[in-house]
């Protein structure tokens, strides 16, 4: 267990392995433990940084307005604190939104972007409250670890996966008991998604012309309106997206309930809203 003082808050983090640096960004109600199942595989090839974002896990949870920009700045400052000048950046769900912000606000720190089951935000995105399963899983009301874990499993894994891996619910219950959610902090983090800036509502993928698409971004119908990089109808880069030229991998499960069937991208069968195949995911990240 390591701690760093970052932008005035205490951040819990772990560094594993050797090799090129990889920064992992968890989702809305996640924390660094979200990646523990992946760390053994990832750390064989990468110097892997996992951490609890502001408002999550063991890190500080200040009562204030949160934004994806603030959380991206925290990630950049933490990288400085642990002497990572730049890294591959892997963001899942809300972490994917933060990863996009990091690439736009701190392009020099991002070697490549790996976006998992994420969204560009904005008015066309499918909000968690629009899907009953997601609404139950991401409620800001206090619920028991058992209720939260079962709701999260229903929302983020396919039925087939849970049936084949019944221990996943016990693992989620244990994680919530170890690190209970703070309802106020969770509310602040949800509001950060609601306030996603305009550049994430437009076409962040268009700013990454060398993108390599291996899956759909599974929760955002608004992404259907994004131009495919390199297509003739792609508009010019937005003012802030212009500096970003990092290679991009977009990956999500075919079972994600808010998939984007009209995007010309390939998705992973048997998966939903959470990464759960370490060897396959590691191979994709390694290229």
Buried (B, 14 or more C-beta within 10 A) or exposed (E): EEBBEBEEBBBBBBBBBEEBBBBBBBBBBBBBBBBBBBBEBBBBBBBBBBBBBBBBBBBBBBEEEBBBBBBBBBBBBBBBBBEBEBBBBBBBBBBBBBBBBBBBBBBEBBBBBBBBBBBBBBEBBBBBEEBEBBBBBBBBEEBEBBBBBBBBBBBBBBEEBBEEEEEBBEBBBEBBEEBEBBEEBBBBBBEBBEEBBEBBBBBBBBBBBEBEBBBBBBBBBBBEBBBBBEEEEBEEBBEBBEBBBBBBBBBBBBBBBBBBEEBEBBBBEBBBBBBBBBEBBBEBBEE
